[in-house]
Amino acid sequence: MSELGGKFESLIATLMTPPIMYEVTCLRDAIKGAGTDEKVLVEILASRSPNEVNQIKSLYKREHNDDLEEDVTGDTGGHFKRMLVVLLQASRQQGIQEDLIQSDAQALFVAGEQKYGTDEGQFITILGNRSNAHLRRVFEEYRRLSGYEIEESIQRETSGTLQEVLLAVVKCARSVPGYFADSLYGAMKGAGTDDQTLIRIMVSRSEVDMLDIRAEFRKRFATSLHKMIQGDTSGDYRKALLLLCGGDDA
């Protein structure tokens, strides 16, 4: 076991933790560590279903005897906090509400591109409360109406952590595996590797949607997830990550 150290050890420890317990630990560390790791809050809360969020909240309460929503609100601020609270309330509607598609797209357009300044509240309400299937229709309508992709408008109209969480919610509405493919690519591209993100996603998605993530990765980037992990990691750490990844979509 002398090989066990650093990243490999973190990866093995993570694999031995039940998935939902692991997510609770990630959130706890993100809030209670030095400073707040907004990236972790965004990634977990934007990508999980209402049902999963509710499970996370009750396990968090049981393990730490604290309220996750109170901990998050005590540690964040402004519109970013408001959006996280909406996601934590896990009250996303189900299905598509045909009668709201047009008005939702219009409301987003008026709140952003058409307004001097931005009405962040509208973005938070609509992106935080509608189902993914509904949002995909709203985004199509938005593009027809404004000539822009919703992502472009969010980039222009918001900034900082609010922008990060809104973009994550939009990406997840379009495709959760696509969102994780982008995040994995971001963790490995350029100099240095964001190993925490790499481990977190590879472990938490390995038995959920890894095949879909690999397919999205191949579609979006000029390489496969397998090849990128191979080129970016080494030793037993690399071997374990490649096992989680499964095949190579060369």
Secondary structure, DSSP 4 states (H G I P E B T S, - for coil): -TT--HHHHHHHHHHTS-HHHHHHHHHHHHHHSSS--HHHHHHHHHHS-HHHHHHHHHHHHHHHSS-HHHHHHHH--HHHHHHHHHHHHT-PPPS--HHHHHHHHHHHHHHTTTSSS--HHHHHHHHHHS-HHHHHHHHHHHHHHHSS-HHHHHHHH--HHHHHHHHHHHHHHH-HHHHHHHHHHHHHSSSS--HHHHHHHHHHHTTTTHHHHHHHHHHHSSS-HHHHHHHH--HHHHHHHHHHH-S---
